[in-house]
Amino acid sequence: MNFRDMVFHGTTILLVKRGNSVVIAGDGQVSFGDTVIKQNARKIRRVYNDRVLVGFAGATADAFALFSRLEAKLEQFQGNLNRAAVELAQEWRTDRALRHLEALLLATDGKSTYLISGTGDVIEPDDGVLAVGSGGVYALAAARALLRHTKLPAGKIAREALQIASEICVFTNSEIIVEEI
């Protein structure tokens, strides 16, 4: 494999809402090709005076650029996450430079929850669960099962679902960070 073909992998981000509690959890692994280069990366950030929680999957530099853009949109729209998410997705899809950014964002203000993509998607889940990244489908399935069949709080569901994903996905580890808003 040559250097140009190598891709950074290794993100699983999960958002779980149960009752009044909303959490975003992420693993810490970053892989380059078939090599783990970091075990404890933080892929979750608080923005807009710690009132919005955002997790990312994808290229790190791209995610940081998108964090800044989302925070600017939140400032512009006085913390209205719905409006900021829609405006960011539109700008991301149509701006010549932004459209090449490779990342997905999960965002919540504790009331609204969204997956935001560069294709213009702003998706709010029906069941309060969203997941992105290489182990996202595993974490999503585990979280849905735990929501349906246990009374665990959101934070424990997210941690356990990511642990399960880390046992299946080689690009996900068990260095799990859970943030609640």
N, C-alpha and C positions, 0 to 999 in steps of 0.2 A: 504494500500500500504506500503510495507516495504522499507527501505532506499535503498536497492540495485536496486529496480525497479524504483526509482525516477530518472527522467531525466531532465536535464536543457533544457528548451525551451525558445523561445521568441525572435527570431531574424528575422528581415526582412531586407534584403540588396538589393538595387536596383541600377543598373548602367544605365544611360541614356546618349546617344550621340545624339546631334542635331547640325548640322553644324559643327563648330569648337569647340563647347563646349562639354565637357564630365564631368559628375558628378557621384559621388557615394553617395547614401543616405542610412541612417540606422535609425531604431528606437532604443529606449533606454531600452526596457524591457528585463529583465532576469527573468525567472520563474523556480522554482524548484518544480516539481510535479504540484500541483494546487495552489501554492503560488507564488506571485510576490515578488522577493527578491531584485530587483534593478530596478529603474525607468529610470536612465539616463546613462546607460553604453555606452561607445564609442567603436564602432565596426568597425571603419574606421581608417586607419593609413596611413601616408605618409612614404615611404621608399626610399632608394637610393637618398639621398640628396634632399628629397621632390619632386623628379621627377616622382615617381610612386605612385599612389593612390591604396590602397588595402582595401577591405571590407571582412568581414568573417561571416560565419554562422557556428555554431557548438560549440564544446567544446572550451572554452576560452584558456586554457593552450595549447591545440593542435594548435589553431590558432596562438598563439604567437610563438610557435616553428616553424610553417610554415612561418610566417613573416620573422623570422631570416633566414630560409633556402632560401626563395625567395630573400631576400636582398643579401645573399652571392652569389647566382647564378647571380644576376644583377651585382655585383662587378666582378665576374669571367668573364662575357660576356660583360663588358663595357657598361652596361645599356640596352642591347638588350633584351627587354621584351619578345619577341617571343621565343628566344632561352632559356632564363631563365625559362619561363613558361613550355616549353616542357621538359627541363632537370629536373625541380622540379617534374613535374607529373610522369616522368619515375622513379625518385628516390623514390618518395612517394609510388608508386605502387609496387616497387620491394624490397625496404629495409625492413628487418624483423621488425624493431621497428616502422618505419614511417607508415607502412601499417595499423597500428592499430589506427592512428590518425583519429578523427572524426570531420572534418570541410570541408567547401567549401570556396574557395577564388574567389572574383571578383577582377580583376586587370586591370589598365589602365595607360598608359603613355601619354594619350591625343591623340595618334594616333591609337594604337592597344588596343583592349578590349578583355579580356578573362575570362572565367569561368575555374578554375583549380580544379580538383578533385583527390582524392586518388586512383581512378580506372584508372587513366592514361588519363583522359579527359582534353583536352585543347580546349575549344569551343569558337569560335568567332561568335558573333551573326550576322545574316543577316540584321537585322533592327536597330542595335545599342542599343538594350535593353536586359539586363540580370537581373535576380532576383533569389535569393536563400533564404532559411529559411522558417519558418513556415507560414509566410504570403506572401511568394514570388510569388505564382501564382496569388494572388489578385493584388499585386503591379504591376506585369508584365502586366496583362490584362488592368489595369487602365492606365498605362503608354503608352501602345500601342494605346489605344483609344485616349488619349490626344495628342499623336504624330500625329495621322491621322486626327484629327478633330479640332485641335487648332493650333495657331501659338505661343504658350507659349514657353519660353526658357527652356532648359534642366533642370535647377535648379528648376523652378516652377513646371514643369511636375513631377519631382522626389518627391518633397515635397507633391504635391497634391495626387499622386499615393500612397505614403506611408500613408497619412492621410486616404485615402479610405480603404487601407488594415487594418489600425488600427480599423476601424469601423466594420470590418468583422471578423478578426482573434483575438481570445482572448489572443494569445501569442505575440501580437504586440501592442505597445502603440503609442501615438502621440508626444512623446519626440523625435522629428526628427532632425537629424544632416545631413546637406548637405555639401559636400566638392567638389570643382571644381578643375580640373587640367588644 
